[in-house]
Amino acid sequence: MSELLIQAQGLNTYYGASHILRDLSFQVARGETIGLMGRNGMGKSTLLKSIMGLVPPRSGQVHICGRPMNGRSTYEVARLGIAYVPEGRGIFGNLSVRENLQMAARAGTRGQRDWTYQRVLDTFPRLQERLDHGGQQLSGGEQQMLTIGRALMTNPDVLILDEATEGLAPLIAREIWRICGLIRESGISSVIVDKNWKHVTQISNRNVILVKGQVAFEGSSERLRNEPGLLDQYLGV
């Protein structure tokens, strides 16, 4: 079996009195691309935040690269090779594109420096044209490119991308999907949340669909595409 980079078992996560994740288990192996899907409010972002330590689960275990991470800070999870691109992007608006990228540069957990500053610019030519622009001066699509580029500068083992193309123009969304394909080819594991199941299943090895904080489906892209009843039942498409 491939090395497990993320292993979450029996997670129960709450927002106040609201029970969001219900005994949920989820894992990511090295080199694997996972599509995480479900209707709004089903727990996708909460699962990612529970893994990252942003919303600590009340019970259950999170292991990163075999290390128990319950109660650890988000930066400690990131140091173990997990890069998180949150919904809403979270770039530094008062820094230039160049500064946003360079501040994140570091070797990965195995000393790898595959994603250099120049490689990121070659991958995102639009950013190359805007190096001196402040983060707040970029369009939504450019901000998304910058956030992904900044995450790649950390040379992660896993890239978590929440709402990959939400609110983006079709042309920009197509560019983001192209980049997701490049990330997969580079060997980085990824977890991709997006409403466009067709694009997700084109690049994912495995798909997980959440319903009310529980795993309702887990299987290959081929199976999901070949059983439209599943899509209708769980995603309403």
C-alpha positions as CSV (number, residue, x, y, z in Angstrom):
1,M,0.0,0.0,0.0
2,S,1.2,3.5,-0.8
3,E,2.5,5.7,2.1
4,L,-0.4,7.5,3.8
5,L,0.4,11.2,4.1
6,I,-3.0,12.2,5.7
7,Q,-5.0,9.8,7.8
8,A,-8.1,11.0,9.7
9,Q,-10.1,8.5,11.7
10,G,-13.4,8.9,13.4
11,L,-13.6,12.6,13.3
12,N,-16.4,14.4,15.1
13,T,-16.3,18.1,14.6
14,Y,-18.7,20.7,15.9
15,Y,-19.4,24.4,15.4
16,G,-20.9,25.3,18.7
17,A,-23.8,22.8,19.3
18,S,-23.9,21.9,15.5
19,H,-22.5,18.5,14.9
20,I,-20.8,18.8,11.4
21,L,-18.5,15.8,10.9
22,R,-19.9,12.5,12.2
23,D,-17.4,9.8,12.8
24,L,-15.8,10.6,9.5
25,S,-12.6,8.9,8.2
26,F,-10.5,10.1,5.3
27,Q,-7.0,9.4,3.9
28,V,-4.6,10.6,1.3
29,A,-1.8,8.5,-0.1
30,R,1.4,9.7,-1.7
31,G,0.9,10.6,-5.4
32,E,-2.9,10.4,-5.1
33,T,-5.4,13.1,-6.4
34,I,-8.7,13.1,-4.6
35,G,-11.9,14.9,-5.5
36,L,-13.9,15.9,-2.4
37,M,-17.4,16.7,-3.3
38,G,-20.9,17.2,-1.8
39,R,-23.6,19.8,-1.7
40,N,-23.1,23.0,0.3
41,G,-23.0,22.5,4.0
42,M,-22.1,18.9,4.0
43,G,-18.8,19.2,5.8
44,K,-16.2,19.5,3.0
45,S,-14.5,22.6,4.3
46,T,-14.9,21.5,7.9
47,L,-13.1,18.3,7.1
48,L,-10.2,20.2,5.6
49,K,-10.1,22.6,8.5
50,S,-10.1,19.7,10.9
51,I,-7.1,18.2,9.2
52,M,-5.3,21.5,9.2
53,G,-6.0,22.1,12.9
54,L,-8.1,25.2,12.2
55,V,-11.2,23.6,13.7
56,P,-10.1,20.9,16.1
57,P,-12.3,17.8,16.2
58,R,-13.8,16.9,19.6
59,S,-13.0,13.3,19.0
60,G,-11.1,11.2,16.4
61,Q,-7.5,11.2,15.3
62,V,-5.5,13.1,12.6
63,H,-2.2,11.7,11.6
64,I,0.1,13.5,9.1
65,C,2.9,11.3,7.8
66,G,2.2,8.9,10.6
67,R,2.5,11.5,13.3
68,P,-0.4,12.3,15.6
69,M,-1.4,15.9,15.2
70,N,-4.4,16.4,17.5
71,G,-4.0,19.6,19.4
72,R,-1.2,20.8,17.2
73,S,-1.1,24.2,15.5
74,T,-1.8,24.7,11.8
75,Y,1.8,25.8,11.1
76,E,3.0,22.4,12.5
77,V,0.7,20.6,10.0
78,A,2.1,22.8,7.2
79,R,5.6,22.0,8.2
80,L,5.0,18.3,7.6
81,G,4.3,19.1,3.9
82,I,0.6,20.0,3.7
83,A,-0.2,23.1,1.7
84,Y,-3.7,24.6,2.1
85,V,-5.4,26.9,-0.3
86,P,-8.5,28.0,1.6
87,E,-11.8,29.1,0.2
88,G,-11.4,32.9,-0.1
89,R,-7.7,32.6,-1.0
90,G,-6.0,34.4,1.9
91,I,-3.3,36.2,0.0
92,F,-1.4,39.1,1.6
93,G,-3.0,42.1,-0.1
94,N,-0.4,44.6,1.1
95,L,2.5,42.5,-0.4
96,S,3.4,42.4,-4.1
97,V,3.0,39.2,-6.2
98,R,6.8,38.8,-6.0
99,E,6.8,39.1,-2.2
100,N,3.8,36.7,-1.8
101,L,5.7,34.1,-3.7
102,Q,9.2,34.6,-2.3
103,M,8.1,34.7,1.3
104,A,6.8,31.1,1.0
105,A,9.9,29.6,-0.7
106,R,11.4,26.6,1.1
107,A,12.5,23.1,0.6
108,G,10.0,20.3,1.1
109,T,10.0,17.6,3.7
110,R,12.5,15.5,1.8
111,G,14.7,18.4,0.8
112,Q,13.0,18.7,-2.6
113,R,13.0,22.1,-4.4
114,D,11.2,21.1,-7.5
115,W,9.0,24.1,-7.5
116,T,11.2,27.1,-7.7
117,Y,10.3,30.8,-8.1
118,Q,11.0,30.6,-11.9
119,R,9.0,27.4,-12.3
120,V,6.0,28.9,-10.7
121,L,6.2,32.0,-13.0
122,D,6.6,29.7,-16.0
123,T,3.5,27.8,-14.9
124,F,1.5,31.0,-14.2
125,P,2.6,33.5,-17.0
126,R,-0.1,35.9,-15.9
127,L,1.7,36.3,-12.6
128,Q,4.9,37.0,-14.4
129,E,3.3,40.1,-15.9
130,R,2.1,41.4,-12.5
131,L,5.1,40.8,-10.2
132,D,5.0,44.4,-8.8
133,H,1.3,44.5,-8.4
134,G,-0.1,44.3,-4.8
135,G,-2.2,41.3,-4.0
136,Q,-5.3,43.5,-3.7
137,Q,-4.8,44.8,-7.2
138,L,-5.3,41.3,-8.8
139,S,-8.5,39.9,-10.2
140,G,-10.1,37.0,-8.5
141,G,-8.6,34.5,-10.9
142,E,-5.1,36.1,-10.6
143,Q,-5.5,35.9,-6.8
144,Q,-6.3,32.2,-7.1
145,M,-3.3,31.6,-9.3
146,L,-1.1,33.5,-6.8
147,T,-2.4,31.4,-3.9
148,I,-1.7,28.1,-5.7
149,G,1.7,29.4,-6.8
150,R,2.5,30.4,-3.2
151,A,1.5,27.0,-1.9
152,L,3.7,25.3,-4.6
153,M,6.7,27.4,-3.4
154,T,6.6,25.4,-0.2
155,N,7.3,22.2,-2.2
156,P,4.5,20.3,-0.5
157,D,3.7,16.6,-0.4
158,V,0.0,17.4,-0.4
159,L,-1.9,20.4,-1.9
160,I,-5.4,21.0,-0.5
161,L,-7.5,23.2,-2.7
162,D,-10.8,24.3,-1.4
163,E,-13.3,25.6,-4.0
164,A,-10.7,25.6,-6.8
165,T,-12.7,27.6,-9.4
166,E,-15.6,29.2,-7.4
167,G,-16.6,32.5,-8.9
168,L,-14.0,32.4,-11.7
169,A,-14.7,33.2,-15.3
170,P,-14.7,30.1,-17.6
171,L,-11.4,31.0,-19.2
172,I,-9.7,31.4,-15.9
173,A,-11.3,28.3,-14.5
174,R,-9.9,26.3,-17.5
175,E,-6.5,27.6,-16.6
176,I,-6.8,26.5,-13.0
177,W,-7.8,23.0,-14.1
178,R,-4.8,22.9,-16.4
179,I,-2.6,23.7,-13.5
180,C,-4.3,21.0,-11.3
181,G,-3.3,18.5,-14.0
182,L,0.3,19.7,-13.9
183,I,0.4,19.4,-10.2
184,R,-0.9,15.8,-10.5
185,E,1.8,15.0,-13.1
186,S,4.5,16.4,-10.8
187,G,3.7,13.7,-8.2
188,I,2.2,16.0,-5.5
189,S,-0.8,14.5,-3.9
190,S,-3.9,16.8,-3.9
191,V,-7.3,17.1,-2.5
192,I,-9.6,19.2,-4.7
193,V,-13.0,20.6,-3.7
194,D,-15.1,22.0,-6.5
195,K,-18.7,21.9,-7.7
196,N,-17.7,21.0,-11.3
197,W,-17.7,17.2,-11.0
198,K,-16.8,16.7,-14.6
199,H,-13.5,18.5,-14.3
200,V,-12.7,17.0,-10.9
201,T,-13.2,13.5,-12.1
202,Q,-11.0,14.1,-15.2
203,I,-7.9,14.5,-12.9
204,S,-8.8,12.6,-9.7
205,N,-7.9,9.0,-9.0
206,R,-10.5,8.7,-6.3
207,N,-13.5,10.6,-5.2
208,V,-15.2,11.1,-1.9
209,I,-18.7,12.5,-1.6
210,L,-19.9,13.8,1.8
211,V,-23.5,13.9,2.9
212,K,-24.3,15.5,6.3
213,G,-20.8,15.0,7.6
214,Q,-20.4,11.4,6.6
215,V,-18.9,9.6,3.6
216,A,-21.7,8.6,1.3
217,F,-19.6,7.5,-1.6
218,E,-15.9,6.6,-2.2
219,G,-14.7,5.3,-5.5
220,S,-13.0,5.9,-8.8
221,S,-13.8,8.6,-11.3
222,E,-14.8,5.9,-13.8
223,R,-17.4,4.5,-11.5
224,L,-18.8,8.0,-10.7
225,R,-19.1,8.9,-14.4
226,N,-20.7,5.5,-15.3
227,E,-23.3,5.7,-12.6
228,P,-25.2,9.0,-13.1
229,G,-27.7,8.0,-10.5
230,L,-25.0,8.6,-7.9
231,L,-24.4,12.1,-9.1
232,D,-28.1,12.9,-9.0
233,Q,-28.5,11.3,-5.6
234,Y,-25.6,13.0,-3.9
235,L,-24.8,16.1,-5.9
236,G,-28.2,16.9,-7.5
237,V,-26.8,17.2,-11.0
